[in-house]
Amino acid sequence: MDTISAIKTRILHLCAERGITINRLATISALPPSSVKNILYGRSTDPKISTIKKLCDGLDMTLGDFFNSPEFDNLEPEIR
């Protein structure tokens, strides 16, 4: 799994876990829905950490909580 796929999977999992839609996540994170959808649909290939931080704020979690997940433990190396 690559980094963007792991981020996408984590966002979708967190939304499902909390029973919220992508649009609701965007609203509570003070982000335009297009920003979240661009990450999920692969149009954003390198999301800013500040965007992920806003998502975390909306989800009432830390960046550490967000990245403390099996999706990130098994990433393929980006540099070879």
Residue pairs with C-beta under 8 A, 6 or more apart in sequence:
1 9
1 71
1 74
1 75
1 76
2 75
2 76
2 78
3 75
3 78
4 39
4 42
4 44
4 45
4 46
4 47
5 71
6 69
6 71
6 72
6 75
7 39
7 47
7 52
8 39
8 40
8 42
9 71
10 66
10 69
10 71
10 72
11 25
11 36
11 39
11 40
11 55
12 40
13 69
14 25
14 59
14 61
14 66
15 21
15 22
15 24
15 25
18 59
20 28
22 33
22 36
22 37
22 40
23 33
25 36
25 55
25 58
25 59
26 32
26 33
26 35
26 36
27 33
27 58
28 58
28 59
29 36
29 54
29 55
29 57
29 58
29 59
30 54
30 57
30 58
31 51
31 54
31 55
31 58
35 44
35 51
36 55
37 43
38 44
39 47
39 51
49 63
52 63
52 66
53 63
55 66
56 62
56 63
56 65
56 66
59 66
